[in-house]
Amino acid sequence: MPTRIVFDNGGEVIAAESEEEVVHAIRRDHPNPVALESDTGGPLHVNWMHVAFVAEVLAVPSEEA
């Protein structure tokens, strides 16, 4: 499941990796920024010094036409 990352300034991103994979990346690379994959497939660079909250996304909102 994707993981929601919320920053101190209120901004947020969705990483394609699971919460477990994101936490592993934090532990592996802290305090350095780490590259993850965004939910759209592009690169996502995260500076952990500004992360306020990390949680797995339980459901992705569907797009209704």
C-alpha positions as CSV (number, residue, x, y, z in Angstrom):
1,M,0.0,0.0,0.0
2,P,1.2,3.5,-0.7
3,T,2.4,5.7,2.2
4,R,1.3,9.3,3.0
5,I,4.1,11.6,4.2
6,V,3.1,14.9,5.8
7,F,5.6,17.7,6.3
8,D,5.9,20.3,9.1
9,N,4.6,23.0,6.8
10,G,1.4,21.0,6.1
11,G,2.4,19.8,2.6
12,E,2.0,16.1,1.8
13,V,3.1,13.5,-0.7
14,I,2.2,9.9,-1.5
15,A,5.1,7.4,-1.8
16,A,4.5,4.2,-3.8
17,E,6.4,2.2,-1.1
18,S,4.7,0.6,1.9
19,E,5.0,2.3,5.3
20,E,7.5,-0.5,6.3
21,E,9.7,0.3,3.3
22,V,9.6,4.1,4.1
23,V,10.5,3.5,7.7
24,H,13.4,1.3,6.6
25,A,14.6,4.1,4.3
26,I,14.4,6.6,7.1
27,R,16.5,4.4,9.4
28,R,19.0,3.5,6.7
29,D,19.6,7.1,5.4
30,H,18.7,9.4,8.3
31,P,19.6,12.3,8.5
32,N,20.3,12.4,4.8
33,P,17.4,12.9,2.3
34,V,16.3,9.7,0.5
35,A,14.9,9.0,-2.9
36,L,11.6,7.1,-3.0
37,E,9.1,6.6,-5.8
38,S,6.0,8.8,-6.0
39,D,2.6,7.3,-6.5
40,T,2.8,8.5,-10.1
41,G,6.1,6.7,-10.7
42,G,8.4,9.6,-10.6
43,P,11.3,10.2,-8.2
44,L,10.4,11.6,-4.8
45,H,13.2,13.1,-2.6
46,V,12.3,13.5,1.0
47,N,14.3,15.4,3.7
48,W,13.4,13.6,6.9
49,M,14.2,16.7,9.1
50,H,10.9,18.2,8.0
51,V,8.6,15.1,8.2
52,A,5.8,15.4,10.8
53,F,3.8,12.2,10.0
54,V,4.0,9.0,8.1
55,A,1.1,6.6,7.6
56,E,0.0,3.9,5.1
57,V,-2.8,5.0,2.8
58,L,-5.7,2.6,3.4
59,A,-7.8,3.6,0.4
60,V,-7.0,5.7,-2.6
61,P,-9.9,8.1,-3.6
62,S,-11.4,7.0,-6.9
63,E,-11.9,9.5,-9.7
64,E,-15.5,9.8,-10.7
65,A,-16.3,11.3,-14.1
